[in-house]
Amino acid sequence: MTLTVEKSLDWDVFVDRFWDRGPVLYKGIGSVPFTEAEVFESAVLGTRPPHPLAVPRNVQFLVGRRQQTQPRDCLPERSDRSFDGYERRMAERLDGQRYALVVHLFHAFSHPLWERAQRFYAGLWERVGRPAHSAGSTMFHGSYEHSPVGVHQDRFATFMFCVRGTKRMRFWDERPWTEPVHTVLDYRPYLDSSFVAEVEPGDLLYWPSRYHHVGESAGDEPATSVNVGIPRREHRPYYEIKDLLRGTRPRATAPLFTPDAGPDGQLSGELPTALGDALDAFAHCLDEDRFTDRATALALRVETAGGFWPTEPPAKPRPLDDDTPVRACAPLLTAPGEGARRYAANGNVSSGTAGLEAAEVLGRLDAGEVVRVGDLPAHRRAEVRHLLQELESFRAVIRLDPR
């Protein structure tokens, strides 16, 4: 098979010719949602460890083919100032060895980056529908010889935006090996049945989920890309259940799939401690409508996230006086139903509910009106002030010059 190369992206043509059908390379499309400076800034934010000895769960760092368990000296720092500075530091730190930095959930660390990504894909969602489970994004940076997992197949259709350097992707339109394995690191015997795409800065490469593929270095210099994955195969309720239970704290102390043994060393036949605790936590969510509340909050988040959830967490709320005018800068959504309801914007959901009067203010904001706390009756100001401060922390309203 040969790779199709196009010079301009038209979503109607893309959906008709390439969506779930075959790879296509768009050369220099110009409207890519990821800029090098912003990608570096997001890489710095997305690799901050929860404490000095920890590795963020969304980050992988490899030297050669060996994943590093304590890479804190090898992650991007604000003092690097750019990928140029980071690459110079890595060349000295690793003595020229090849390395790979992988940052998952990449869009969730920069509101401007997420905002451009969801605007870019709005045209695709209009034609094929938003993903049943939210799209994800991953940054790949480094001089690695090939993708750390080798040749593999994803459950995602993938859009790869080349930000820096040259990226090479190698594809097979069907699995090239017969062994009962999912990935292959040494794929030299299968090169003849593959085809290649060379992707340069400003290019966009798309491939459907059914294609086996591997990323390769196109030279000795590091390269950077941001991949957007849209789930297309193997969708399972597991993903939604995981999101519904996100933030719960089962009382597990045992490994999840290690059966508990009795005093005689024999298996008890009961559920492992951790699995039992997880089921108890899930059952607790079903009590007293807590499951309905969590499901509603998740639906609001996904609906307002533009296809990309989770998004960046809320900022710290700021005090708002009576005289400062405020208007919406993002769509606002309230839960269906009567009475007090949750509200959401930009993939974030309210900490509490909005009463009927506050919901009326939400409607005015969503219609484009400007709101001042001081223009409201005194008995409404406290609730609406909290609402506006929270929406500002969601980056969904902005303050205007009172003059």
GUTORVO-845612 format. One record per residue (C-alpha): residue number from 1; x, y, z. Coordinates in steps of 0.001 Angstrom, whole numbers. Example, Ala and Ser with C-alpha at 12.3 -4.5 7.8 and 13.67 -1.06 7.14 Angstrom:
<rec n="1" east="12300" north="-4500" up="7800"/>
<rec n="2" east="13670" north="-1060" up="7140"/>
***
This chain:
<rec n="1" east="0" north="0" up="0"/>
<rec n="2" east="1189" north="3563" up="-692"/>
<rec n="3" east="579" north="6540" up="1584"/>
<rec n="4" east="-1833" north="9244" up="400"/>
<rec n="5" east="-442" north="12783" up="718"/>
<rec n="6" east="-2734" north="15838" up="782"/>
<rec n="7" east="-1958" north="19565" up="981"/>
<rec n="8" east="-5117" north="20823" up="2684"/>
<rec n="9" east="-7508" north="19421" up="5273"/>
<rec n="10" east="-11220" north="19409" up="4488"/>
<rec n="11" east="-13272" north="17491" up="7048"/>
<rec n="12" east="-15930" north="16433" up="4505"/>
<rec n="13" east="-13289" north="14957" up="2194"/>
<rec n="14" east="-11433" north="13418" up="5130"/>
<rec n="15" east="-14519" north="11638" up="6475"/>
<rec n="16" east="-15524" north="10414" up="3003"/>
<rec n="17" east="-12086" north="9088" up="1960"/>
<rec n="18" east="-9995" north="8357" up="5051"/>
<rec n="19" east="-11950" north="8109" up="8323"/>
<rec n="20" east="-11608" north="4469" up="9505"/>
<rec n="21" east="-10310" north="3598" up="6014"/>
<rec n="22" east="-6627" north="4408" up="5591"/>
<rec n="23" east="-3694" north="6640" up="6568"/>
<rec n="24" east="-3237" north="10106" up="5088"/>
<rec n="25" east="-479" north="12701" up="5503"/>
<rec n="26" east="-1404" north="16398" up="5364"/>
<rec n="27" east="1645" north="18518" up="4539"/>
<rec n="28" east="1985" north="21945" up="6143"/>
<rec n="29" east="-1685" north="22484" up="6909"/>
<rec n="30" east="-877" north="25639" up="8921"/>
<rec n="31" east="-3812" north="25449" up="11364"/>
<rec n="32" east="-2400" north="22847" up="13744"/>
<rec n="33" east="-3581" north="23407" up="17331"/>
<rec n="34" east="-180" north="22789" up="18951"/>
<rec n="35" east="2673" north="25316" up="18906"/>
<rec n="36" east="6215" north="24440" up="19984"/>
<rec n="37" east="6438" north="26995" up="22810"/>
<rec n="38" east="3083" north="25962" up="24255"/>
<rec n="39" east="3894" north="22264" up="23938"/>
<rec n="40" east="7105" north="22813" up="25907"/>
<rec n="41" east="5233" north="24732" up="28611"/>
<rec n="42" east="2664" north="21920" up="28858"/>
<rec n="43" east="5471" north="19340" up="29002"/>
<rec n="44" east="6911" north="21169" up="32017"/>
<rec n="45" east="3526" north="21310" up="33767"/>
<rec n="46" east="2598" north="17746" up="32840"/>
<rec n="47" east="5735" north="16171" up="34284"/>
<rec n="48" east="5717" north="17730" up="37757"/>
<rec n="49" east="6055" north="14931" up="40346"/>
<rec n="50" east="3650" north="14796" up="43315"/>
<rec n="51" east="6765" north="14721" up="45535"/>
<rec n="52" east="10541" north="14658" up="44827"/>
<rec n="53" east="10905" north="10858" up="44771"/>
<rec n="54" east="7771" north="10090" up="42733"/>
<rec n="55" east="7116" north="9720" up="39004"/>
<rec n="56" east="3788" north="11150" up="37789"/>
<rec n="57" east="1468" north="8345" up="36681"/>
<rec n="58" east="975" north="9988" up="33292"/>
<rec n="59" east="4739" north="10133" up="32502"/>
<rec n="60" east="7222" north="7617" up="31085"/>
<rec n="61" east="10929" north="8268" up="30596"/>
<rec n="62" east="13223" north="5739" up="28932"/>
<rec n="63" east="16940" north="5675" up="28217"/>
<rec n="64" east="17511" north="3260" up="25373"/>
<rec n="65" east="14841" north="627" up="26023"/>
<rec n="66" east="15014" north="852" up="29814"/>
<rec n="67" east="12253" north="2681" up="31646"/>
<rec n="68" east="13587" north="4892" up="34423"/>
<rec n="69" east="12004" north="4663" up="37870"/>
<rec n="70" east="13506" north="7922" up="39171"/>
<rec n="71" east="13836" north="10274" up="36181"/>
<rec n="72" east="13401" north="13517" up="38114"/>
<rec n="73" east="16677" north="14960" up="36743"/>
<rec n="74" east="15621" north="14099" up="33191"/>
<rec n="75" east="12238" north="15807" up="32991"/>
<rec n="76" east="11689" north="19239" up="31402"/>
<rec n="77" east="12230" north="22220" up="33689"/>
<rec n="78" east="11078" north="25796" up="33280"/>
<rec n="79" east="14759" north="26803" up="33538"/>
<rec n="80" east="15391" north="24933" up="30242"/>
<rec n="81" east="13256" north="27692" up="28624"/>
<rec n="82" east="12592" north="25645" up="25458"/>
<rec n="83" east="13104" north="22263" up="23849"/>
<rec n="84" east="16488" north="23549" up="22665"/>
<rec n="85" east="17615" north="24000" up="26265"/>
<rec n="86" east="16070" north="20702" up="27366"/>
<rec n="87" east="17797" north="18803" up="24560"/>
<rec n="88" east="21170" north="20352" up="25398"/>
<rec n="89" east="20768" north="19348" up="29025"/>
<rec n="90" east="19757" north="15797" up="28088"/>
<rec n="91" east="22677" north="15417" up="25665"/>
<rec n="92" east="25061" north="16285" up="28507"/>
<rec n="93" east="23143" north="14416" up="31209"/>
<rec n="94" east="22822" north="11177" up="29197"/>
<rec n="95" east="26135" north="11431" up="27348"/>
<rec n="96" east="24403" north="11235" up="23980"/>
<rec n="97" east="22277" north="8149" up="24732"/>
<rec n="98" east="18896" north="7921" up="23029"/>
<rec n="99" east="15914" north="8695" up="25230"/>
<rec n="100" east="12116" north="8937" up="25140"/>
<rec n="101" east="9769" north="11179" up="27117"/>
<rec n="102" east="6059" north="10277" up="26955"/>
<rec n="103" east="3412" north="12474" up="28601"/>
<rec n="104" east="-175" north="11193" up="28604"/>
<rec n="105" east="-3341" north="13314" up="29090"/>
<rec n="106" east="-1287" north="16112" up="27601"/>
<rec n="107" east="-4183" north="18481" up="26849"/>
<rec n="108" east="-5165" north="18569" up="30545"/>
<rec n="109" east="-2154" north="20698" up="31526"/>
<rec n="110" east="-2854" north="23794" up="29414"/>
<rec n="111" east="-6210" north="25473" up="28976"/>
<rec n="112" east="-5153" north="27356" up="25791"/>
<rec n="113" east="-3825" north="24123" up="24266"/>
<rec n="114" east="-7038" north="22251" up="25153"/>
<rec n="115" east="-9159" north="25131" up="23857"/>
<rec n="116" east="-7470" north="25070" up="20446"/>
<rec n="117" east="-7648" north="21281" up="20255"/>
<rec n="118" east="-11388" north="21175" up="20926"/>
<rec n="119" east="-11983" north="23977" up="18393"/>
<rec n="120" east="-9891" north="22123" up="15801"/>
<rec n="121" east="-11856" north="18882" up="16232"/>
<rec n="122" east="-15299" north="20481" up="16433"/>
<rec n="123" east="-15585" north="20110" up="12650"/>
<rec n="124" east="-14879" north="16380" up="12856"/>
<rec n="125" east="-17362" north="15851" up="15703"/>
<rec n="126" east="-20063" north="17570" up="13613"/>
<rec n="127" east="-19602" north="14893" up="10948"/>
<rec n="128" east="-18891" north="11697" up="12896"/>
<rec n="129" east="-20143" north="12475" up="16421"/>
<rec n="130" east="-18129" north="13062" up="19554"/>
<rec n="131" east="-16253" north="10046" up="20952"/>
<rec n="132" east="-18311" north="7717" up="23146"/>
<rec n="133" east="-15405" north="7974" up="25565"/>
<rec n="134" east="-13305" north="11111" up="25514"/>
<rec n="135" east="-10403" north="11576" up="23135"/>
<rec n="136" east="-6928" north="11496" up="24641"/>
<rec n="137" east="-3642" north="13195" up="23849"/>
<rec n="138" east="-18" north="12151" up="24328"/>
<rec n="139" east="3235" north="14001" up="23758"/>
<rec n="140" east="6237" north="12039" up="22460"/>
<rec n="141" east="9669" north="13636" up="22605"/>
<rec n="142" east="13150" north="12253" up="22199"/>
<rec n="143" east="15745" north="10585" up="20043"/>
<rec n="144" east="14522" north="7026" up="20709"/>
<rec n="145" east="15305" north="4401" up="18079"/>
<rec n="146" east="11657" north="3354" up="17863"/>
<rec n="147" east="8462" north="3424" up="19941"/>
<rec n="148" east="9152" north="1903" up="23361"/>
<rec n="149" east="6503" north="-806" up="22875"/>
<rec n="150" east="7616" north="-1715" up="19340"/>
<rec n="151" east="5109" north="-2599" up="16629"/>
<rec n="152" east="1594" north="-2516" up="18051"/>
<rec n="153" east="-2051" north="-1788" up="17344"/>
<rec n="154" east="-4147" north="738" up="19295"/>
<rec n="155" east="-7853" north="929" up="20025"/>
<rec n="156" east="-7601" north="4568" up="18879"/>
<rec n="157" east="-7694" north="6257" up="15524"/>
<rec n="158" east="-4685" north="8556" up="15770"/>
<rec n="159" east="-3864" north="12072" up="14564"/>
<rec n="160" east="-156" north="12873" up="14923"/>
<rec n="161" east="920" north="16521" up="14850"/>
<rec n="162" east="4650" north="16963" up="14310"/>
<rec n="163" east="5860" north="19910" up="16407"/>
<rec n="164" east="9643" north="19681" up="16122"/>
<rec n="165" east="12159" north="17621" up="14135"/>
<rec n="166" east="11137" north="14835" up="11763"/>
<rec n="167" east="9028" north="11863" up="12838"/>
<rec n="168" east="8909" north="8608" up="10903"/>
<rec n="169" east="5941" north="6267" up="11231"/>
<rec n="170" east="5990" north="2734" up="9803"/>
<rec n="171" east="2709" north="894" up="9089"/>
<rec n="172" east="1344" north="-2543" up="8276"/>
<rec n="173" east="-2244" north="-2845" up="7052"/>
<rec n="174" east="-2523" north="-6188" up="8854"/>
<rec n="175" east="-543" north="-7919" up="11608"/>
<rec n="176" east="2756" north="-9044" up="10046"/>
<rec n="177" east="3544" north="-11871" up="12488"/>
<rec n="178" east="1721" north="-15102" up="13363"/>
<rec n="179" east="2954" north="-15578" up="16936"/>
<rec n="180" east="310" north="-15099" up="19701"/>
<rec n="181" east="1771" north="-11789" up="20930"/>
<rec n="182" east="411" north="-8245" up="20836"/>
<rec n="183" east="3674" north="-6339" up="20262"/>
<rec n="184" east="7055" north="-6987" up="18633"/>
<rec n="185" east="10285" north="-5128" up="19411"/>
<rec n="186" east="12469" north="-6753" up="16754"/>
<rec n="187" east="10453" north="-6164" up="13607"/>
<rec n="188" east="13271" north="-6328" up="11049"/>
<rec n="189" east="11875" north="-9541" up="9464"/>
<rec n="190" east="8674" north="-7673" up="8573"/>
<rec n="191" east="10062" north="-4486" up="7020"/>
<rec n="192" east="9309" north="-5518" up="3434"/>
<rec n="193" east="5556" north="-5588" up="4074"/>
<rec n="194" east="5472" north="-2107" up="5659"/>
<rec n="195" east="5180" north="1428" up="4334"/>
<rec n="196" east="6524" north="4665" up="5814"/>
<rec n="197" east="5385" north="8240" up="6450"/>
<rec n="198" east="7914" north="11039" up="7080"/>
<rec n="199" east="6273" north="13787" up="9125"/>
<rec n="200" east="7790" north="17273" up="9459"/>
<rec n="201" east="6843" north="20302" up="11606"/>
<rec n="202" east="3403" north="21590" up="10614"/>
<rec n="203" east="2360" north="18215" up="9161"/>
<rec n="204" east="-575" north="16127" up="10334"/>
<rec n="205" east="-646" north="12340" up="9926"/>
<rec n="206" east="-3783" north="10245" up="10471"/>
<rec n="207" east="-4126" north="6477" up="10681"/>
<rec n="208" east="-7103" north="4236" up="11615"/>
<rec n="209" east="-7035" north="2019" up="14690"/>
<rec n="210" east="-6718" north="-1237" up="12732"/>
<rec n="211" east="-3205" north="-448" up="11440"/>
<rec n="212" east="-178" north="-1929" up="13165"/>
<rec n="213" east="2516" north="719" up="13485"/>
<rec n="214" east="5731" north="1855" up="15115"/>
<rec n="215" east="7385" north="5263" up="15460"/>
<rec n="216" east="11046" north="5530" up="14433"/>
<rec n="217" east="13769" north="8152" up="14641"/>
<rec n="218" east="14441" north="9815" up="11317"/>
<rec n="219" east="17974" north="10722" up="12467"/>
<rec n="220" east="20027" north="11383" up="15571"/>
<rec n="221" east="18252" north="14613" up="16561"/>
<rec n="222" east="15295" north="14512" up="18995"/>
<rec n="223" east="11822" north="15122" up="17616"/>
<rec n="224" east="8506" north="16068" up="19200"/>
<rec n="225" east="4908" north="15228" up="18338"/>
<rec n="226" east="1492" north="15393" up="19967"/>
<rec n="227" east="-823" north="12479" up="19226"/>
<rec n="228" east="-4598" north="12694" up="19586"/>
<rec n="229" east="-6302" north="9321" up="19980"/>
<rec n="230" east="-10016" north="8791" up="19335"/>
<rec n="231" east="-11434" north="5468" up="20628"/>
<rec n="232" east="-12705" north="3307" up="17776"/>
<rec n="233" east="-12307" north="-332" up="18895"/>
<rec n="234" east="-12730" north="-2411" up="22066"/>
<rec n="235" east="-14938" north="85" up="23863"/>
<rec n="236" east="-15778" north="-1397" up="27273"/>
<rec n="237" east="-17927" north="-231" up="30211"/>
<rec n="238" east="-14746" north="-439" up="32287"/>
<rec n="239" east="-13689" north="3001" up="31061"/>
<rec n="240" east="-16916" north="4692" up="32192"/>
<rec n="241" east="-16945" north="2835" up="35529"/>
<rec n="242" east="-13370" north="3949" up="36172"/>
<rec n="243" east="-14399" north="7564" up="35595"/>
<rec n="244" east="-17514" north="7217" up="37767"/>
<rec n="245" east="-15361" north="5977" up="40655"/>
<rec n="246" east="-12530" north="8442" up="40084"/>
<rec n="247" east="-11559" north="9939" up="43420"/>
<rec n="248" east="-13106" north="7216" up="45607"/>
<rec n="249" east="-10819" north="5620" up="48167"/>
<rec n="250" east="-11411" north="1879" up="48687"/>
<rec n="251" east="-9831" north="594" up="51899"/>
<rec n="252" east="-7569" north="-1776" up="49950"/>
<rec n="253" east="-4262" north="-2889" up="51379"/>
<rec n="254" east="-3781" north="-6148" up="49464"/>
<rec n="255" east="-2780" north="-6492" up="45780"/>
<rec n="256" east="-5901" north="-6406" up="43657"/>
<rec n="257" east="-5758" north="-9926" up="42208"/>
<rec n="258" east="-3970" north="-11809" up="45002"/>
<rec n="259" east="-6467" north="-14214" up="46661"/>
<rec n="260" east="-6452" north="-14249" up="50471"/>
<rec n="261" east="-5203" north="-17550" up="51931"/>
<rec n="262" east="-6490" north="-19070" up="55185"/>
<rec n="263" east="-4366" north="-20219" up="58140"/>
<rec n="264" east="-3708" north="-23555" up="56406"/>
<rec n="265" east="-2397" north="-21790" up="53302"/>
<rec n="266" east="-5440" north="-22776" up="51261"/>
<rec n="267" east="-7372" north="-20177" up="49273"/>
<rec n="268" east="-10516" north="-19089" up="51064"/>
<rec n="269" east="-12674" north="-18871" up="47960"/>
<rec n="270" east="-13599" north="-15310" up="48917"/>
<rec n="271" east="-12910" north="-12197" up="46893"/>
<rec n="272" east="-9462" north="-10619" up="47320"/>
<rec n="273" east="-9531" north="-7910" up="49988"/>
<rec n="274" east="-8912" north="-5091" up="47513"/>
<rec n="275" east="-11556" north="-6306" up="45064"/>
<rec n="276" east="-14102" north="-6697" up="47855"/>
<rec n="277" east="-13360" north="-3193" up="49085"/>
<rec n="278" east="-13729" north="-1828" up="45555"/>
<rec n="279" east="-17133" north="-3499" up="45221"/>
<rec n="280" east="-18166" north="-2090" up="48605"/>
<rec n="281" east="-17154" north="1394" up="47434"/>
<rec n="282" east="-19185" north="955" up="44238"/>
<rec n="283" east="-22219" north="-267" up="46203"/>
<rec n="284" east="-21869" north="2745" up="48506"/>
<rec n="285" east="-22056" north="5004" up="45437"/>
<rec n="286" east="-25405" north="3419" up="44555"/>
<rec n="287" east="-26917" north="4364" up="47926"/>
<rec n="288" east="-28869" north="7557" up="48509"/>
<rec n="289" east="-28666" north="8638" up="44851"/>
<rec n="290" east="-24881" north="9172" up="45082"/>
<rec n="291" east="-24438" north="7168" up="41864"/>
<rec n="292" east="-26951" north="9400" up="40058"/>
<rec n="293" east="-25122" north="12500" up="41265"/>
<rec n="294" east="-21711" north="11173" up="40136"/>
<rec n="295" east="-23152" north="10058" up="36780"/>
<rec n="296" east="-24727" north="13494" up="36268"/>
<rec n="297" east="-21446" north="15235" up="37119"/>
<rec n="298" east="-19514" north="12991" up="34716"/>
<rec n="299" east="-22038" north="13642" up="31930"/>
<rec n="300" east="-21755" north="17412" up="32490"/>
<rec n="301" east="-17945" north="17231" up="32409"/>
<rec n="302" east="-17830" north="15211" up="29202"/>
<rec n="303" east="-20527" north="17288" up="27511"/>
<rec n="304" east="-18690" north="20574" up="28158"/>
<rec n="305" east="-15158" north="19286" up="27460"/>
<rec n="306" east="-15425" north="19424" up="23662"/>
<rec n="307" east="-14452" north="15760" up="23236"/>
<rec n="308" east="-11379" north="16042" up="25513"/>
<rec n="309" east="-11836" north="15099" up="29151"/>
<rec n="310" east="-10365" north="15437" up="31732"/>
<rec n="311" east="-9435" north="19077" up="31293"/>
<rec n="312" east="-7221" north="21331" up="33387"/>
<rec n="313" east="-8439" north="21491" up="37022"/>
<rec n="314" east="-10078" north="24725" up="38196"/>
<rec n="315" east="-7884" north="27657" up="39156"/>
<rec n="316" east="-8026" north="29154" up="42647"/>
<rec n="317" east="-11169" north="31345" up="42923"/>
<rec n="318" east="-10620" north="35111" up="43267"/>
<rec n="319" east="-12805" north="37543" up="45227"/>
<rec n="320" east="-15325" north="39412" up="43093"/>
<rec n="321" east="-16744" north="42792" up="44104"/>
<rec n="322" east="-20208" north="44139" up="43368"/>
<rec n="323" east="-19205" north="46559" up="40617"/>
<rec n="324" east="-17074" north="44430" up="38261"/>
<rec n="325" east="-19010" north="43293" up="35167"/>
<rec n="326" east="-18623" north="39664" up="34073"/>
<rec n="327" east="-19527" north="37874" up="30868"/>
<rec n="328" east="-19255" north="34277" up="29670"/>
<rec n="329" east="-16411" north="33194" up="27389"/>
<rec n="330" east="-17390" north="29511" up="27137"/>
<rec n="331" east="-20674" north="27568" up="26850"/>
<rec n="332" east="-22393" north="26955" up="30204"/>
<rec n="333" east="-24522" north="23905" up="30948"/>
<rec n="334" east="-26883" north="23022" up="33787"/>
<rec n="335" east="-28150" north="19562" up="34645"/>
<rec n="336" east="-31696" north="18748" up="33500"/>
<rec n="337" east="-34550" north="18782" up="35983"/>
<rec n="338" east="-36304" north="21140" up="38364"/>
<rec n="339" east="-34994" north="22939" up="41430"/>
<rec n="340" east="-31345" north="23281" up="42452"/>
<rec n="341" east="-29008" north="21770" up="39854"/>
<rec n="342" east="-25329" north="21225" up="39138"/>
<rec n="343" east="-23707" north="23326" up="36405"/>
<rec n="344" east="-20542" north="22913" up="34346"/>
<rec n="345" east="-18234" north="24592" up="31846"/>
<rec n="346" east="-14980" north="23651" up="30114"/>
<rec n="347" east="-15049" north="20118" up="31499"/>
<rec n="348" east="-15371" north="21214" up="35144"/>
<rec n="349" east="-18485" north="20737" up="37257"/>
<rec n="350" east="-19755" north="22859" up="40156"/>
<rec n="351" east="-18978" north="22000" up="43758"/>
<rec n="352" east="-22624" north="22549" up="44684"/>
<rec n="353" east="-25933" north="23328" up="43035"/>
<rec n="354" east="-27483" north="26459" up="41610"/>
<rec n="355" east="-30934" north="27442" up="42833"/>
<rec n="356" east="-33580" north="28794" up="40510"/>
<rec n="357" east="-32382" north="32394" up="40780"/>
<rec n="358" east="-28731" north="31447" up="40207"/>
<rec n="359" east="-29780" north="29248" up="37281"/>
<rec n="360" east="-31485" north="32309" up="35790"/>
<rec n="361" east="-28156" north="34172" up="35936"/>
<rec n="362" east="-26488" north="31208" up="34217"/>
<rec n="363" east="-29034" north="31497" up="31424"/>
<rec n="364" east="-28342" north="35228" up="31046"/>
<rec n="365" east="-24588" north="34613" up="30876"/>
<rec n="366" east="-25030" north="31847" up="28321"/>
<rec n="367" east="-27139" north="34234" up="26206"/>
<rec n="368" east="-24214" north="36694" up="26107"/>
<rec n="369" east="-25414" north="39169" up="28734"/>
<rec n="370" east="-23111" north="41019" up="31121"/>
<rec n="371" east="-23776" north="40474" up="34842"/>
<rec n="372" east="-22819" north="42552" up="37915"/>
<rec n="373" east="-23342" north="41215" up="41409"/>
<rec n="374" east="-24327" north="44699" up="42561"/>
<rec n="375" east="-27236" north="44823" up="40083"/>
<rec n="376" east="-28913" north="41877" up="41808"/>
<rec n="377" east="-31240" north="42002" up="44841"/>
<rec n="378" east="-29264" north="41795" up="48102"/>
<rec n="379" east="-30635" north="38331" up="49010"/>
<rec n="380" east="-29265" north="36852" up="45747"/>
<rec n="381" east="-25775" north="38310" up="45801"/>
<rec n="382" east="-23938" north="35762" up="47953"/>
<rec n="383" east="-25068" north="32768" up="45864"/>
<rec n="384" east="-24439" north="34475" up="42529"/>
<rec n="385" east="-21056" north="35821" up="43653"/>
<rec n="386" east="-19985" north="32247" up="44514"/>
<rec n="387" east="-21313" north="31031" up="41156"/>
<rec n="388" east="-19394" north="33674" up="39195"/>
<rec n="389" east="-16170" north="33119" up="41134"/>
<rec n="390" east="-16412" north="29381" up="40497"/>
<rec n="391" east="-17144" north="29863" up="36794"/>
<rec n="392" east="-14122" north="32158" up="36565"/>
<rec n="393" east="-12019" north="29394" up="38146"/>
<rec n="394" east="-13349" north="27136" up="35347"/>
<rec n="395" east="-12065" north="29771" up="32850"/>
<rec n="396" east="-15647" north="30147" up="31632"/>
<rec n="397" east="-16273" north="33830" up="32488"/>
<rec n="398" east="-14049" north="36883" up="32269"/>
<rec n="399" east="-14079" north="40229" up="34042"/>
<rec n="400" east="-14598" north="43399" up="32042"/>
<rec n="401" east="-13280" north="46887" up="32734"/>
<rec n="402" east="-15952" north="48537" up="34917"/>
<rec n="403" east="-15467" north="51744" up="32934"/>
***
